[in-house]
Amino acid sequence: MRDIAANDQVAKVLEARGFTQEQINQKLAQLSPQDLHQLAQNLNQLQAAGLTQQEWIWIGIGALAALILIVALG
């Protein structure tokens, strides 16, 4: 249940930023349930950090992609 709520919350933010449903599905499929939940919890905090939510989402996705690569290659 928690994963569904987190998925919906992140999807709404991505949709508000102009992503298509297909792009949203692709990006969410790349995240683990734990990463998705953590990202959803931090959405409001990210806005307060000075960058836009979209910028922080991209930073988060990039960091997760880098982590995945490190784990895969390590």
C-alpha positions as CSV (number, residue, x, y, z in Angstrom):
1,M,0.0,0.0,0.0
2,R,2.8,2.4,0.9
3,D,4.5,1.7,-2.5
4,I,1.3,2.5,-4.4
5,A,0.9,5.8,-2.5
6,A,4.6,6.7,-3.1
7,N,4.3,5.7,-6.8
8,D,1.2,7.9,-7.2
9,Q,2.8,10.9,-5.5
10,V,6.0,10.8,-7.6
11,A,4.0,10.2,-10.8
12,K,1.9,13.3,-10.1
13,V,5.0,15.4,-9.6
14,L,6.5,14.1,-12.9
15,E,3.2,14.6,-14.7
16,A,3.0,18.2,-13.4
17,R,6.5,18.7,-14.9
18,G,5.4,17.7,-18.4
19,F,6.3,14.0,-18.6
20,T,4.1,11.7,-20.6
21,Q,2.6,8.7,-18.9
22,E,5.0,6.4,-20.8
23,Q,8.0,8.4,-19.6
24,I,6.7,8.4,-16.0
25,N,6.2,4.6,-16.1
26,Q,9.7,4.1,-17.5
27,K,11.3,6.2,-14.8
28,L,9.3,4.7,-12.0
29,A,10.1,1.2,-13.2
30,Q,13.8,1.9,-12.7
31,L,13.4,2.7,-9.0
32,S,13.3,0.1,-6.2
33,P,10.3,0.3,-3.9
34,Q,12.6,1.6,-1.2
35,D,14.1,4.3,-3.5
36,L,10.6,5.3,-4.7
37,H,9.3,5.6,-1.1
38,Q,12.3,7.7,-0.1
39,L,12.0,10.0,-3.1
40,A,8.2,10.5,-2.3
41,Q,9.0,11.3,1.3
42,N,11.5,14.0,0.2
43,L,9.5,15.7,-2.5
44,N,8.4,18.6,-0.3
45,Q,11.8,18.9,1.4
46,L,13.5,19.2,-2.0
47,Q,11.5,22.3,-2.9
48,A,12.7,24.0,0.3
49,A,16.3,23.4,-0.6
50,G,16.4,26.1,-3.2
51,L,16.2,24.1,-6.5
52,T,12.9,23.3,-8.2
53,Q,11.3,19.9,-7.6
54,Q,12.0,19.0,-11.2
55,E,15.8,19.7,-10.8
56,W,15.9,17.6,-7.6
57,I,14.0,14.8,-9.2
58,W,16.5,14.7,-12.0
59,I,19.4,14.8,-9.5
60,G,17.8,12.0,-7.5
61,I,17.3,9.9,-10.6
62,G,20.8,10.5,-11.7
63,A,22.2,9.6,-8.3
64,L,20.1,6.4,-8.3
65,A,21.3,5.5,-11.8
66,A,24.9,6.1,-10.7
67,L,24.3,3.9,-7.7
68,I,22.9,1.1,-9.9
69,L,25.9,1.3,-12.1
70,I,28.3,1.1,-9.2
71,V,26.5,-1.9,-7.8
72,A,26.3,-3.6,-11.2
73,L,30.0,-3.0,-12.0
74,G,31.3,-3.6,-8.6
